[in-house]
């Protein structure tokens, strides 16, 4: 497991707010990523290149076995409490944007540099700006 994954797991397991905030600021300073302490994150989530430049909204939900590339933004679109739901076994390529109250289906792949603004069904490959389904994997 990479360093950022271990820190995020520690941050989510601790019940002490000050320790969570310490790990949050440590990630911001050392790895230039903004991963909030209250994030609902599954097991075995991996961050490429130690999560450099990754920004994840605190209301997002990330499932198990998700791989997140560098400079990825997983966030809202201006409405309070709105954030993506990323299901299990998803791969998100570098510099992708996943925005809004959308769901990324299990076993999907988001291509590098894609801008995802709509729901992605399970077992799909999406690329582009705006992201379009180019392939289904079964």
Residue pairs with C-beta under 8 A, 6 or more apart in sequence:
1 44
1 46
2 46
2 47
2 50
2 51
3 31
3 50
4 27
4 31
4 33
4 35
4 47
4 50
4 51
4 54
5 44
5 45
5 46
5 47
7 23
7 26
7 27
8 23
8 27
8 35
8 39
8 41
8 45
9 41
10 23
11 19
11 20
11 23
11 24
11 35
11 37
12 37
12 39
12 41
14 20
14 23
17 37
20 37
21 37
23 37
24 35
24 36
24 37
27 33
27 34
27 35
27 51
28 34
31 50
31 51
31 52
32 52
32 53
33 47
33 51
33 52
33 53
33 54
33 55
34 54
34 55
34 56
35 51
35 54
35 55
35 56
36 56
36 57
36 58
37 58
38 58
39 56
39 58
39 60
39 62
40 60
40 61
40 62
41 61
41 62
42 62
42 63
42 64
42 65
42 66
42 88
43 64
43 65
44 64
44 65
45 62
45 64
45 65
45 66
45 67
45 68
46 66
46 67
46 68
47 54
47 68
48 67
48 68
48 69
48 70
48 94
49 69
49 70
51 68
51 70
52 70
52 71
53 70
53 71
53 72
54 68
54 70
54 71
54 72
54 73
54 74
55 72
55 73
55 74
55 75
56 62
56 73
56 74
56 75
57 74
57 75
57 76
57 83
57 84
58 83
59 76
59 81
59 82
59 83
60 74
60 75
60 83
60 84
60 85
60 86
61 83
61 84
61 85
61 86
62 74
62 86
63 86
63 87
63 88
63 89
63 90
63 106
64 88
64 89
65 88
65 89
66 86
66 88
66 89
66 90
66 91
66 92
67 90
67 91
67 92
68 74
68 92
69 92
69 93
69 94
69 95
69 96
69 112
70 94
70 95
71 94
71 95
72 92
72 93
72 94
72 95
72 96
72 97
72 98
73 96
73 97
73 98
73 99
74 83
74 84
74 86
74 92
74 98
75 83
75 84
75 97
75 98
75 99
76 82
76 83
76 99
76 100
76 101
77 99
77 100
77 101
77 117
79 101
82 100
82 101
83 101
84 98
84 99
84 100
84 101
84 102
84 103
84 104
85 101
85 102
85 103
85 104
86 92
86 98
86 103
86 104
87 103
87 104
87 105
87 106
87 108
87 122
88 106
88 107
89 106
89 107
90 104
90 105
90 106
90 107
90 108
90 109
90 110
91 108
91 109
91 110
92 98
92 104
92 110
93 109
93 110
93 111
93 112
93 113
93 114
94 112
94 113
95 112
95 113
96 110
96 111
96 112
96 113
96 114
96 115
96 116
97 114
97 115
97 116
98 104
98 110
98 116
99 115
99 116
99 117
100 117
102 116
102 117
102 118
102 119
102 120
103 119
103 120
104 110
104 116
104 119
104 120
105 119
105 120
105 121
105 122
105 123
105 124
106 122
106 123
107 122
107 123
107 137
108 120
108 121
108 122
108 123
108 124
108 125
108 126
109 124
109 125
109 126
109 137
110 116
110 120
110 126
110 127
110 131
111 125
111 126
111 127
111 128
111 131
113 129
114 126
114 127
114 128
114 129
114 131
115 128
115 129
115 130
115 131
116 126
116 130
116 131
117 130
117 131
118 130
118 131
120 126
120 131
120 133
121 133
121 136
123 136
123 137
123 138
124 133
124 135
124 136
124 137
125 133
125 134
125 135
125 136
125 137
126 132
126 133
126 134
127 134
128 134
